[in-house]
Structures are given as structure tokens and as C-alpha cells.
Amino acid sequence: MPVGDHMTLALSGRVLPAIDRRVLAAFAAQAAVVLDRQRLQQEADQAKELAEGNRIRTALLAAVSHDLRTPLAGIKASVSSLRSDDVEWSEQDRAELLEAIEAGADRLDLLVGNLLDMSRLQTGTVTPIVREADLDEVVPMALGGVPEDSVELDIPETLPMVHVDKGLLERVVANVVENAVKYSPADTPVLVKASSIADRVEVRVVDRGLGVPDEAKERIFEPFQRYGDSPRGAGVGLGLAVARGFTEAMGGTLAAEDTPGGGLTMVLSLPLAPGRRPERPDLSAAVTS
């Protein structure tokens, strides 16, 4: 019995009477419809993947042409100035030029790191090595890329251990905190606090910036998305996308919500380490007593 143009439905056994052959023909026709629908869906999915790939390549070219070239231009200008024989630089001038070179190199390192991390997420090659970790050890290590006075930590030492990949968690916290610092007023530190809730630990990164409207709260986690102008410079819009991808790879969640009084709070939820779940009270014993 033909099923579409290139397939046939074959049955073995007794010869079917005419009424059964009509039922079989109807079944074959329905199967042809289902197969055509699957083929069209596959073609639509492939077209969508191709369009997404083209969008990412276009955004990547834009990032390379601007966000990567800007720190390179700053580094080159500072180096050229230091090597110039026409100007006698003071020690303060030399220190400022060297600081500009270091800042540009750090920015390049962050941008390239996020680009590489995003490519790993896109190709599915992120393999977390999950084990027990203390937040009060990992979080401070993630703050090397921001000024010391720009972050206020509230990480109790009594928190239970979490089940994470330390390296990925460090990148997640670094990206989220650096984004919060970037959009916060210069005189208002970002608050990073953690607490234990049921079978998870929550890390909240609280800023006092302009915030993000509800309709854009999910969009800021997409690759190459930036919302508003940052008073401290912007990147290629990959930091939060990489942070959410790494978080989900470890079995956690990362979401955005409003900060009471203004600003944005990133909520990082992480699973507790096995055997570290809080014990539930024995309610029957309490009632009996």
C-alpha cells in the first residue's frame, strides 16, 4: 500500500478482503500526512537553526569589530605613547598609561573568555565536574575582576555545602557580579548575600541600578543582548547568557527580579550536596509529647 511518493506499507499474512484493504488504505494515507508533517517540521527546525546561526555570526562580527577592537586600540595607543621619544612622561603619567594597558588586557581576557564559553555551550561540550563546595570559599575568588569597594559580601560560614563545579560556579558569580557592578551607581556597592532555603542555597546579587522591565527580564539572558547604557562600559552581551548556561549545566537556576526600592537582583539557586539536606523535624514526636 503506497504511503506518499517514496514509501510503501507492506504487510505479510493472509490476503485481506476489500473492506480491510480500504481501512489499510486510510491508515496509509494518515501515515503519509504524519510523515509529511514531520518532514516539514524538520525543515522548519533546520531553517530556524540556520537563522539563529546567522544571527550569532552577525552579532559576533559586530562584537569583534567594536567591542574587541576598542580595548586593542586603547592598549596600542598607550604602548605607542610609552615608546615615544618625543615626550618625557612623569611617573604618574607612566603609571596611568600602564593602568590603561592592564585594564584593556583584562577586558579583552573577559570578552574572549565569554566568547569561548558561549561556543562551548552552543556545541554542548560543557561537562561539569560536580562535587561538594563551600560558597564562602568560591564566591570571594570570583570577585577579582571588580574593585574591592564595589561589592559587599554577606556569605555566612554556616551555610551547607553545595553540589557544583567550582570552576563553573566561579565564572557564573564573576559574570553576574561584574554585570551588576557595571550598571550600579559608582557610590553604591553591590550586595552579594547567600542563604539556605529548603534543599537549595540561594545567592542573591543585588544592585541599585535602573533595573530591567518585566518583559525584558528573560531576554537579557539571551546571547548578545544588552539592556540600556552602562556607565562603566559594556561588553558583547554574553556574560549573563554564559552564567545561565553554566548554572543550568550544574542543575541550578538563574533568574532576575526587581530589587525593592529600585534596581535588579539576580537570584542564583544551587542544589545542596548529597547528605547535606536539612533534617525535617519529627512532627509526630512533637505532637505525642
CYANA upper distance limits for C-alpha pairs under 8 A (distance plus 0.5 A):
  1 MET  CA      8 THR  CA      6.06
  1 MET  CA      9 LEU  CA      5.52
  1 MET  CA     10 ALA  CA      6.89
  1 MET  CA     24 LEU  CA      8.18
  1 MET  CA     25 ALA  CA      7.09
  1 MET  CA     28 ALA  CA      7.38
  2 PRO  CA      6 HIS  CA      8.49
  2 PRO  CA      7 MET  CA      6.64
  2 PRO  CA      8 THR  CA      4.85
  2 PRO  CA      9 LEU  CA      6.57
  2 PRO  CA     28 ALA  CA      7.41
  3 VAL  CA      7 MET  CA      5.58
  3 VAL  CA      8 THR  CA      5.56
  3 VAL  CA      9 LEU  CA      6.77
  3 VAL  CA     28 ALA  CA      5.82
  3 VAL  CA     29 ALA  CA      6.73
  3 VAL  CA     31 ALA  CA      7.29
  3 VAL  CA     32 ALA  CA      5.66
  4 GLY  CA      8 THR  CA      8.24
  4 GLY  CA     29 ALA  CA      7.94
  4 GLY  CA     32 ALA  CA      5.69
  9 LEU  CA     28 ALA  CA      7.35
 16 LEU  CA     20 ASP  CA      6.40
 16 LEU  CA     21 ARG  CA      6.59
 17 PRO  CA     21 ARG  CA      6.79
 18 ALA  CA     22 ARG  CA      6.80
 19 ILE  CA     23 VAL  CA      7.02
 20 ASP  CA     24 LEU  CA      6.64
 21 ARG  CA     25 ALA  CA      6.55
 22 ARG  CA     26 ALA  CA      6.79
 23 VAL  CA     27 PHE  CA      6.75
 24 LEU  CA     28 ALA  CA      6.63
 25 ALA  CA     29 ALA  CA      6.68
 26 ALA  CA     30 GLN  CA      6.75
 27 PHE  CA     31 ALA  CA      6.64
 28 ALA  CA     32 ALA  CA      6.69
 29 ALA  CA     33 VAL  CA      6.94
 30 GLN  CA     34 VAL  CA      6.86
 31 ALA  CA     35 LEU  CA      6.65
 32 ALA  CA     36 ASP  CA      6.60
 33 VAL  CA     37 ARG  CA      6.67
 34 VAL  CA     38 GLN  CA      6.72
 35 LEU  CA     39 ARG  CA      6.65
 36 ASP  CA     40 LEU  CA      6.65
 37 ARG  CA     41 GLN  CA      6.62
 38 GLN  CA     42 GLN  CA      6.64
 39 ARG  CA     43 GLU  CA      6.72
 40 LEU  CA     44 ALA  CA      6.61
 41 GLN  CA     45 ASP  CA      6.58
 42 GLN  CA     46 GLN  CA      6.61
 43 GLU  CA     47 ALA  CA      6.62
 44 ALA  CA     48 LYS  CA      6.62
 45 ASP  CA     49 GLU  CA      6.63
 46 GLN  CA     50 LEU  CA      6.59
 47 ALA  CA     51 ALA  CA      6.61
 48 LYS  CA     52 GLU  CA      6.58
 49 GLU  CA     53 GLY  CA      6.51
 50 LEU  CA     54 ASN  CA      6.64
 51 ALA  CA     55 ARG  CA      6.61
 52 GLU  CA     56 ILE  CA      6.66
 53 GLY  CA     57 ARG  CA      6.61
 54 ASN  CA     58 THR  CA      6.54
 55 ARG  CA     59 ALA  CA      6.64
 56 ILE  CA     60 LEU  CA      6.41
 56 ILE  CA    223 PRO  CA      8.30
 56 ILE  CA    224 PHE  CA      8.31
 57 ARG  CA     61 LEU  CA      6.63
 58 THR  CA     62 ALA  CA      6.79
 59 ALA  CA     63 ALA  CA      6.61
 59 ALA  CA    224 PHE  CA      7.04
 60 LEU  CA     64 VAL  CA      6.61
 61 LEU  CA     65 SER  CA      6.48
 62 ALA  CA     66 HIS  CA      6.69
 62 ALA  CA     67 ASP  CA      8.32
 63 ALA  CA     67 ASP  CA      5.52
 63 ALA  CA     68 LEU  CA      6.84
 63 ALA  CA    236 VAL  CA      6.16
 64 VAL  CA     68 LEU  CA      5.41
 64 VAL  CA     69 ARG  CA      6.94
 65 SER  CA     69 ARG  CA      6.40
 66 HIS  CA     70 THR  CA      6.38
 67 ASP  CA     71 PRO  CA      7.82
 67 ASP  CA    235 GLY  CA      6.86
 67 ASP  CA    236 VAL  CA      6.86
 68 LEU  CA     72 LEU  CA      7.13
 68 LEU  CA    108 LEU  CA      6.98
 68 LEU  CA    111 LEU  CA      7.76
 69 ARG  CA     73 ALA  CA      6.49
 70 THR  CA     74 GLY  CA      6.86
 71 PRO  CA     75 ILE  CA      6.60
 71 PRO  CA    104 GLY  CA      5.22
 71 PRO  CA    105 ALA  CA      7.67
 71 PRO  CA    107 ARG  CA      7.42
 71 PRO  CA    108 LEU  CA      7.10
 72 LEU  CA     76 LYS  CA      6.63
 72 LEU  CA    104 GLY  CA      7.39
 72 LEU  CA    105 ALA  CA      8.42
 72 LEU  CA    108 LEU  CA      8.24
 73 ALA  CA     77 ALA  CA      6.58
 74 GLY  CA     78 SER  CA      6.72
 74 GLY  CA    100 ALA  CA      7.83
 74 GLY  CA    101 ILE  CA      7.62
 74 GLY  CA    104 GLY  CA      7.17
 75 ILE  CA     79 VAL  CA      6.65
 75 ILE  CA    100 ALA  CA      7.47
 75 ILE  CA    101 ILE  CA      5.33
 75 ILE  CA    104 GLY  CA      6.51
 75 ILE  CA    105 ALA  CA      7.93
 76 LYS  CA     80 SER  CA      6.49
 77 ALA  CA     81 SER  CA      6.65
 78 SER  CA     82 LEU  CA      6.78
 78 SER  CA     97 LEU  CA      5.95
 78 SER  CA     98 LEU  CA      7.83
 78 SER  CA    100 ALA  CA      7.54
 78 SER  CA    101 ILE  CA      6.93
 79 VAL  CA     83 ARG  CA      6.73
 79 VAL  CA     97 LEU  CA      8.24
 79 VAL  CA    101 ILE  CA      8.03
 80 SER  CA     84 SER  CA      6.63
 82 LEU  CA     89 TRP  CA      8.20
 82 LEU  CA     94 ARG  CA      7.57
 82 LEU  CA     97 LEU  CA      7.98
 89 TRP  CA     93 ASP  CA      6.26
 89 TRP  CA     94 ARG  CA      6.62
 90 SER  CA     94 ARG  CA      6.69
 91 GLU  CA     95 ALA  CA      6.60
 92 GLN  CA     96 GLU  CA      6.72
 93 ASP  CA     97 LEU  CA      6.74
 94 ARG  CA     98 LEU  CA      6.62
 95 ALA  CA     99 GLU  CA      6.55
 96 GLU  CA    100 ALA  CA      6.70
 97 LEU  CA    101 ILE  CA      6.83
 98 LEU  CA    102 GLU  CA      6.71
 99 GLU  CA    103 ALA  CA      6.60
100 ALA  CA    104 GLY  CA      6.60
101 ILE  CA    105 ALA  CA      6.64
102 GLU  CA    106 ASP  CA      6.63
103 ALA  CA    107 ARG  CA      6.69
104 GLY  CA    108 LEU  CA      6.68
105 ALA  CA    109 ASP  CA      6.61
106 ASP  CA    110 LEU  CA      6.75
107 ARG  CA    111 LEU  CA      6.67
108 LEU  CA    112 VAL  CA      6.53
109 ASP  CA    113 GLY  CA      6.44
110 LEU  CA    114 ASN  CA      6.68
111 LEU  CA    115 LEU  CA      6.73
111 LEU  CA    235 GLY  CA      7.39
111 LEU  CA    236 VAL  CA      7.64
112 VAL  CA    116 LEU  CA      6.68
113 GLY  CA    117 ASP  CA      6.59
114 ASN  CA    118 MET  CA      6.48
114 ASN  CA    238 LEU  CA      6.68
114 ASN  CA    239 GLY  CA      6.88
114 ASN  CA    242 VAL  CA      7.29
115 LEU  CA    119 SER  CA      6.79
115 LEU  CA    238 LEU  CA      7.75
116 LEU  CA    120 ARG  CA      6.85
117 ASP  CA    121 LEU  CA      6.84
117 ASP  CA    242 VAL  CA      7.01
118 MET  CA    122 GLN  CA      6.60
118 MET  CA    238 LEU  CA      7.82
118 MET  CA    241 ALA  CA      8.18
118 MET  CA    242 VAL  CA      6.36
119 SER  CA    123 THR  CA      6.69
120 ARG  CA    124 GLY  CA      6.51
120 ARG  CA    125 THR  CA      5.69
120 ARG  CA    126 VAL  CA      6.39
121 LEU  CA    125 THR  CA      6.88
121 LEU  CA    126 VAL  CA      6.57
121 LEU  CA    242 VAL  CA      8.14
121 LEU  CA    245 GLY  CA      7.19
121 LEU  CA    246 PHE  CA      8.47
126 VAL  CA    246 PHE  CA      8.38
126 VAL  CA    249 ALA  CA      7.97
127 THR  CA    249 ALA  CA      8.21
128 PRO  CA    164 VAL  CA      8.35
128 PRO  CA    165 ASP  CA      6.11
128 PRO  CA    168 LEU  CA      7.88
128 PRO  CA    249 ALA  CA      7.27
128 PRO  CA    250 MET  CA      6.90
129 ILE  CA    164 VAL  CA      8.02
129 ILE  CA    165 ASP  CA      5.65
130 VAL  CA    163 HIS  CA      6.58
130 VAL  CA    164 VAL  CA      5.17
130 VAL  CA    165 ASP  CA      4.93
130 VAL  CA    166 LYS  CA      8.15
130 VAL  CA    250 MET  CA      7.62
131 ARG  CA    162 VAL  CA      8.47
131 ARG  CA    163 HIS  CA      5.80
131 ARG  CA    164 VAL  CA      6.10
131 ARG  CA    165 ASP  CA      6.80
131 ARG  CA    166 LYS  CA      8.45
131 ARG  CA    273 ALA  CA      7.99
132 GLU  CA    161 MET  CA      6.51
132 GLU  CA    162 VAL  CA      6.13
132 GLU  CA    163 HIS  CA      5.40
132 GLU  CA    164 VAL  CA      6.99
132 GLU  CA    273 ALA  CA      6.19
133 ALA  CA    137 GLU  CA      8.37
133 ALA  CA    138 VAL  CA      8.07
133 ALA  CA    161 MET  CA      5.94
133 ALA  CA    162 VAL  CA      5.95
133 ALA  CA    163 HIS  CA      6.98
133 ALA  CA    164 VAL  CA      7.20
133 ALA  CA    166 LYS  CA      7.31
134 ASP  CA    138 VAL  CA      7.02
134 ASP  CA    159 LEU  CA      8.35
134 ASP  CA    160 PRO  CA      8.01
134 ASP  CA    161 MET  CA      5.58
134 ASP  CA    162 VAL  CA      7.07
135 LEU  CA    139 VAL  CA      6.22
135 LEU  CA    155 ILE  CA      7.74
135 LEU  CA    159 LEU  CA      8.24
135 LEU  CA    161 MET  CA      7.64
135 LEU  CA    162 VAL  CA      7.89
136 ASP  CA    140 PRO  CA      7.33
136 ASP  CA    155 ILE  CA      6.26
136 ASP  CA    156 PRO  CA      7.61
136 ASP  CA    157 GLU  CA      6.74
137 GLU  CA    141 MET  CA      7.45
138 VAL  CA    142 ALA  CA      7.16
138 VAL  CA    166 LYS  CA      7.28
138 VAL  CA    169 LEU  CA      8.05
138 VAL  CA    170 GLU  CA      6.67
139 VAL  CA    143 LEU  CA      7.52
139 VAL  CA    170 GLU  CA      7.07
139 VAL  CA    173 VAL  CA      7.20
140 PRO  CA    144 GLY  CA      8.31
141 MET  CA    170 GLU  CA      7.53
142 ALA  CA    170 GLU  CA      5.56
142 ALA  CA    171 ARG  CA      7.32
142 ALA  CA    173 VAL  CA      6.57
142 ALA  CA    174 ALA  CA      5.33
143 LEU  CA    173 VAL  CA      8.46
143 LEU  CA    174 ALA  CA      6.50
143 LEU  CA    177 VAL  CA      8.04
145 GLY  CA    174 ALA  CA      7.90
145 GLY  CA    178 GLU  CA      7.73
146 VAL  CA    150 SER  CA      7.33
146 VAL  CA    151 VAL  CA      8.42
146 VAL  CA    178 GLU  CA      6.96
146 VAL  CA    181 VAL  CA      8.07
147 PRO  CA    151 VAL  CA      8.12
149 ASP  CA    189 PRO  CA      7.26
150 SER  CA    181 VAL  CA      7.22
150 SER  CA    186 ALA  CA      8.16
150 SER  CA    187 ASP  CA      8.50
150 SER  CA    188 THR  CA      7.68
150 SER  CA    189 PRO  CA      4.94
150 SER  CA    190 VAL  CA      6.63
151 VAL  CA    181 VAL  CA      8.24
151 VAL  CA    189 PRO  CA      5.38
151 VAL  CA    190 VAL  CA      5.17
151 VAL  CA    191 LEU  CA      6.41
151 VAL  CA    192 VAL  CA      7.59
152 GLU  CA    189 PRO  CA      6.61
152 GLU  CA    190 VAL  CA      6.47
152 GLU  CA    191 LEU  CA      5.30
152 GLU  CA    192 VAL  CA      6.63
153 LEU  CA    191 LEU  CA      6.62
153 LEU  CA    192 VAL  CA      5.52
153 LEU  CA    193 LYS  CA      6.52
154 ASP  CA    191 LEU  CA      7.99
154 ASP  CA    192 VAL  CA      6.53
154 ASP  CA    193 LYS  CA      4.89
154 ASP  CA    194 ALA  CA      7.05
155 ILE  CA    159 LEU  CA      8.31
155 ILE  CA    192 VAL  CA      8.09
155 ILE  CA    193 LYS  CA      6.01
155 ILE  CA    194 ALA  CA      5.80
155 ILE  CA    195 SER  CA      8.18
156 PRO  CA    194 ALA  CA      7.69
156 PRO  CA    195 SER  CA      8.20
159 LEU  CA    195 SER  CA      7.42
159 LEU  CA    196 SER  CA      7.02
159 LEU  CA    201 VAL  CA      8.46
160 PRO  CA    196 SER  CA      7.83
160 PRO  CA    201 VAL  CA      8.31
160 PRO  CA    272 LEU  CA      7.46
160 PRO  CA    273 ALA  CA      8.37
160 PRO  CA    276 ARG  CA      6.85
161 MET  CA    272 LEU  CA      6.59
161 MET  CA    273 ALA  CA      6.21
161 MET  CA    276 ARG  CA      7.29
162 VAL  CA    200 ARG  CA      8.35
162 VAL  CA    201 VAL  CA      7.68
162 VAL  CA    270 LEU  CA      7.07
162 VAL  CA    271 PRO  CA      6.29
162 VAL  CA    272 LEU  CA      4.70
162 VAL  CA    273 ALA  CA      5.11
163 HIS  CA    250 MET  CA      8.47
163 HIS  CA    270 LEU  CA      7.82
163 HIS  CA    271 PRO  CA      6.22
163 HIS  CA    272 LEU  CA      5.91
163 HIS  CA    273 ALA  CA      4.76
163 HIS  CA    274 PRO  CA      7.84
164 VAL  CA    168 LEU  CA      8.40
164 VAL  CA    169 LEU  CA      7.34
164 VAL  CA    250 MET  CA      6.33
164 VAL  CA    270 LEU  CA      8.06
164 VAL  CA    271 PRO  CA      8.18
165 ASP  CA    169 LEU  CA      6.52
165 ASP  CA    250 MET  CA      7.29
166 LYS  CA    170 GLU  CA      6.56
167 GLY  CA    171 ARG  CA      6.96
168 LEU  CA    172 VAL  CA      6.69
168 LEU  CA    246 PHE  CA      6.57
168 LEU  CA    247 THR  CA      8.18
169 LEU  CA    173 VAL  CA      6.67
169 LEU  CA    246 PHE  CA      7.98
169 LEU  CA    247 THR  CA      7.70
170 GLU  CA    174 ALA  CA      6.52
171 ARG  CA    175 ASN  CA      6.56
171 ARG  CA    243 ALA  CA      7.53
172 VAL  CA    176 VAL  CA      6.70
172 VAL  CA    242 VAL  CA      7.88
172 VAL  CA    243 ALA  CA      4.89
172 VAL  CA    244 ARG  CA      7.97
172 VAL  CA    246 PHE  CA      7.25
172 VAL  CA    247 THR  CA      7.41
173 VAL  CA    177 VAL  CA      6.41
173 VAL  CA    243 ALA  CA      8.07
174 ALA  CA    178 GLU  CA      6.41
175 ASN  CA    179 ASN  CA      6.60
175 ASN  CA    239 GLY  CA      5.71
175 ASN  CA    240 LEU  CA      7.03
175 ASN  CA    243 ALA  CA      6.89
176 VAL  CA    180 ALA  CA      6.75
176 VAL  CA    205 VAL  CA      7.87
176 VAL  CA    239 GLY  CA      7.61
176 VAL  CA    240 LEU  CA      6.88
176 VAL  CA    243 ALA  CA      7.43
176 VAL  CA    266 MET  CA      7.88
177 VAL  CA    181 VAL  CA      6.60
177 VAL  CA    190 VAL  CA      8.14
177 VAL  CA    205 VAL  CA      7.12
178 GLU  CA    182 LYS  CA      6.55
179 ASN  CA    183 TYR  CA      7.03
179 ASN  CA    239 GLY  CA      7.85
179 ASN  CA    240 LEU  CA      8.32
180 ALA  CA    184 SER  CA      6.59
180 ALA  CA    190 VAL  CA      7.25
180 ALA  CA    205 VAL  CA      7.87
180 ALA  CA    206 VAL  CA      7.93
180 ALA  CA    207 ASP  CA      6.23
180 ALA  CA    209 GLY  CA      8.46
180 ALA  CA    264 LEU  CA      8.47
181 VAL  CA    185 PRO  CA      8.45
181 VAL  CA    189 PRO  CA      7.99
181 VAL  CA    190 VAL  CA      6.74
181 VAL  CA    207 ASP  CA      7.79
182 LYS  CA    230 SER  CA      6.55
182 LYS  CA    231 PRO  CA      7.28
182 LYS  CA    232 ARG  CA      5.74
182 LYS  CA    233 GLY  CA      7.48
182 LYS  CA    234 ALA  CA      8.11
183 TYR  CA    207 ASP  CA      8.26
183 TYR  CA    209 GLY  CA      6.00
183 TYR  CA    210 LEU  CA      8.12
183 TYR  CA    230 SER  CA      5.76
183 TYR  CA    231 PRO  CA      6.98
183 TYR  CA    232 ARG  CA      7.64
184 SER  CA    188 THR  CA      7.25
184 SER  CA    189 PRO  CA      8.07
184 SER  CA    190 VAL  CA      7.76
184 SER  CA    207 ASP  CA      6.34
184 SER  CA    208 ARG  CA      6.05
184 SER  CA    209 GLY  CA      4.90
184 SER  CA    210 LEU  CA      8.36
185 PRO  CA    189 PRO  CA      8.38
185 PRO  CA    208 ARG  CA      7.43
185 PRO  CA    209 GLY  CA      6.75
188 THR  CA    208 ARG  CA      7.64
189 PRO  CA    207 ASP  CA      7.99
190 VAL  CA    205 VAL  CA      7.39
190 VAL  CA    206 VAL  CA      6.20
190 VAL  CA    207 ASP  CA      5.47
190 VAL  CA    208 ARG  CA      7.93
191 LEU  CA    204 ARG  CA      8.24
191 LEU  CA    205 VAL  CA      6.27
191 LEU  CA    206 VAL  CA      5.50
191 LEU  CA    207 ASP  CA      7.15
192 VAL  CA    203 VAL  CA      7.44
192 VAL  CA    204 ARG  CA      6.18
192 VAL  CA    205 VAL  CA      5.09
192 VAL  CA    206 VAL  CA      6.86
193 LYS  CA    203 VAL  CA      6.23
193 LYS  CA    204 ARG  CA      5.86
193 LYS  CA    205 VAL  CA      7.22
194 ALA  CA    201 VAL  CA      7.47
194 ALA  CA    202 GLU  CA      5.97
194 ALA  CA    203 VAL  CA      4.79
194 ALA  CA    204 ARG  CA      6.65
195 SER  CA    201 VAL  CA      6.25
195 SER  CA    202 GLU  CA      5.96
195 SER  CA    203 VAL  CA      7.24
196 SER  CA    200 ARG  CA      6.58
196 SER  CA    201 VAL  CA      4.90
196 SER  CA    202 GLU  CA      6.75
197 ILE  CA    201 VAL  CA      6.30
197 ILE  CA    202 GLU  CA      7.47
198 ALA  CA    277 ARG  CA      8.26
198 ALA  CA    278 PRO  CA      7.60
199 ASP  CA    271 PRO  CA      7.12
199 ASP  CA    272 LEU  CA      6.49
199 ASP  CA    277 ARG  CA      6.15
199 ASP  CA    278 PRO  CA      7.50
200 ARG  CA    269 SER  CA      6.99
200 ARG  CA    270 LEU  CA      6.02
200 ARG  CA    271 PRO  CA      5.16
200 ARG  CA    272 LEU  CA      5.73
201 VAL  CA    269 SER  CA      6.29
201 VAL  CA    270 LEU  CA      5.78
201 VAL  CA    271 PRO  CA      6.96
201 VAL  CA    272 LEU  CA      7.12
202 GLU  CA    267 VAL  CA      7.12
202 GLU  CA    268 LEU  CA      6.07
202 GLU  CA    269 SER  CA      5.01
202 GLU  CA    270 LEU  CA      6.85
203 VAL  CA    267 VAL  CA      6.42
203 VAL  CA    268 LEU  CA      5.46
203 VAL  CA    269 SER  CA      6.91
204 ARG  CA    265 THR  CA      6.92
204 ARG  CA    266 MET  CA      6.14
204 ARG  CA    267 VAL  CA      5.23
204 ARG  CA    268 LEU  CA      6.73
205 VAL  CA    265 THR  CA      5.96
205 VAL  CA    266 MET  CA      5.58
205 VAL  CA    267 VAL  CA      7.16
206 VAL  CA    259 THR  CA      7.18
206 VAL  CA    263 GLY  CA      8.01
206 VAL  CA    264 LEU  CA      6.69
206 VAL  CA    265 THR  CA      4.90
206 VAL  CA    266 MET  CA      7.10
207 ASP  CA    259 THR  CA      7.74
207 ASP  CA    263 GLY  CA      5.95
207 ASP  CA    264 LEU  CA      6.03
207 ASP  CA    265 THR  CA      6.72
208 ARG  CA    259 THR  CA      7.77
208 ARG  CA    262 GLY  CA      6.36
208 ARG  CA    263 GLY  CA      4.64
208 ARG  CA    264 LEU  CA      7.18
209 GLY  CA    262 GLY  CA      7.41
209 GLY  CA    263 GLY  CA      4.99
209 GLY  CA    264 LEU  CA      7.28
210 LEU  CA    262 GLY  CA      7.14
210 LEU  CA    263 GLY  CA      5.72
210 LEU  CA    264 LEU  CA      8.08
211 GLY  CA    258 ASP  CA      7.32
211 GLY  CA    259 THR  CA      8.23
211 GLY  CA    262 GLY  CA      6.95
211 GLY  CA    263 GLY  CA      4.60
211 GLY  CA    264 LEU  CA      5.23
212 VAL  CA    216 ALA  CA      6.87
212 VAL  CA    217 LYS  CA      6.76
212 VAL  CA    227 TYR  CA      8.03
212 VAL  CA    258 ASP  CA      8.12
212 VAL  CA    263 GLY  CA      8.11
212 VAL  CA    264 LEU  CA      7.19
213 PRO  CA    217 LYS  CA      6.99
215 GLU  CA    219 ARG  CA      8.27
216 ALA  CA    220 ILE  CA      6.80
217 LYS  CA    221 PHE  CA      8.22
217 LYS  CA    256 ALA  CA      6.57
217 LYS  CA    257 GLU  CA      8.02
218 GLU  CA    222 GLU  CA      8.02
218 GLU  CA    255 ALA  CA      8.38
218 GLU  CA    256 ALA  CA      8.20
219 ARG  CA    225 GLN  CA      7.55
220 ILE  CA    225 GLN  CA      6.07
220 ILE  CA    226 ARG  CA      6.89
220 ILE  CA    227 TYR  CA      7.39
220 ILE  CA    240 LEU  CA      7.54
220 ILE  CA    241 ALA  CA      8.14
221 PHE  CA    225 GLN  CA      7.73
221 PHE  CA    240 LEU  CA      5.70
221 PHE  CA    241 ALA  CA      5.04
221 PHE  CA    244 ARG  CA      7.43
222 GLU  CA    238 LEU  CA      8.17
222 GLU  CA    240 LEU  CA      8.14
222 GLU  CA    241 ALA  CA      5.85
223 PRO  CA    237 GLY  CA      6.69
223 PRO  CA    238 LEU  CA      5.68
223 PRO  CA    240 LEU  CA      8.49
223 PRO  CA    241 ALA  CA      5.90
224 PHE  CA    236 VAL  CA      6.25
224 PHE  CA    237 GLY  CA      4.62
224 PHE  CA    238 LEU  CA      5.94
225 GLN  CA    236 VAL  CA      8.24
225 GLN  CA    237 GLY  CA      5.31
225 GLN  CA    238 LEU  CA      7.69
226 ARG  CA    236 VAL  CA      8.27
226 ARG  CA    237 GLY  CA      5.73
229 ASP  CA    233 GLY  CA      8.48
229 ASP  CA    234 ALA  CA      8.05
230 SER  CA    234 ALA  CA      6.42
237 GLY  CA    241 ALA  CA      8.27
238 LEU  CA    242 VAL  CA      6.55
239 GLY  CA    243 ALA  CA      6.66
240 LEU  CA    244 ARG  CA      6.62
241 ALA  CA    245 GLY  CA      6.67
242 VAL  CA    246 PHE  CA      6.61
243 ALA  CA    247 THR  CA      6.57
243 ALA  CA    254 LEU  CA      8.32
244 ARG  CA    248 GLU  CA      6.61
244 ARG  CA    253 THR  CA      7.57
244 ARG  CA    254 LEU  CA      6.13
245 GLY  CA    249 ALA  CA      6.71
246 PHE  CA    250 MET  CA      7.01
247 THR  CA    251 GLY  CA      7.08
247 THR  CA    252 GLY  CA      5.62
247 THR  CA    253 THR  CA      6.39
247 THR  CA    254 LEU  CA      7.17
247 THR  CA    268 LEU  CA      8.44
248 GLU  CA    252 GLY  CA      5.50
248 GLU  CA    253 THR  CA      6.24
248 GLU  CA    254 LEU  CA      8.31
251 GLY  CA    270 LEU  CA      7.68
251 GLY  CA    271 PRO  CA      7.45
252 GLY  CA    268 LEU  CA      7.84
252 GLY  CA    269 SER  CA      5.96
252 GLY  CA    270 LEU  CA      5.22
252 GLY  CA    271 PRO  CA      6.86
253 THR  CA    267 VAL  CA      8.45
253 THR  CA    268 LEU  CA      6.42
253 THR  CA    269 SER  CA      5.69
253 THR  CA    270 LEU  CA      7.43
254 LEU  CA    266 MET  CA      7.43
254 LEU  CA    267 VAL  CA      6.14
254 LEU  CA    268 LEU  CA      5.14
254 LEU  CA    269 SER  CA      6.91
255 ALA  CA    266 MET  CA      6.31
255 ALA  CA    267 VAL  CA      5.81
255 ALA  CA    268 LEU  CA      7.29
256 ALA  CA    264 LEU  CA      7.38
256 ALA  CA    265 THR  CA      6.27
256 ALA  CA    266 MET  CA      5.13
256 ALA  CA    267 VAL  CA      6.62
257 GLU  CA    264 LEU  CA      6.52
257 GLU  CA    265 THR  CA      5.79
257 GLU  CA    266 MET  CA      6.99
257 GLU  CA    267 VAL  CA      8.01
258 ASP  CA    262 GLY  CA      7.46
258 ASP  CA    263 GLY  CA      6.63
258 ASP  CA    264 LEU  CA      5.33
258 ASP  CA    265 THR  CA      6.29
259 THR  CA    263 GLY  CA      5.36
259 THR  CA    264 LEU  CA      5.40
259 THR  CA    265 THR  CA      5.83
272 LEU  CA    276 ARG  CA      6.61
272 LEU  CA    277 ARG  CA      6.87
273 ALA  CA    277 ARG  CA      7.88
282 ASP  CA    286 ALA  CA      6.99
283 LEU  CA    287 VAL  CA      6.70
284 SER  CA    288 THR  CA      6.63
285 ALA  CA    289 SER  CA      6.65
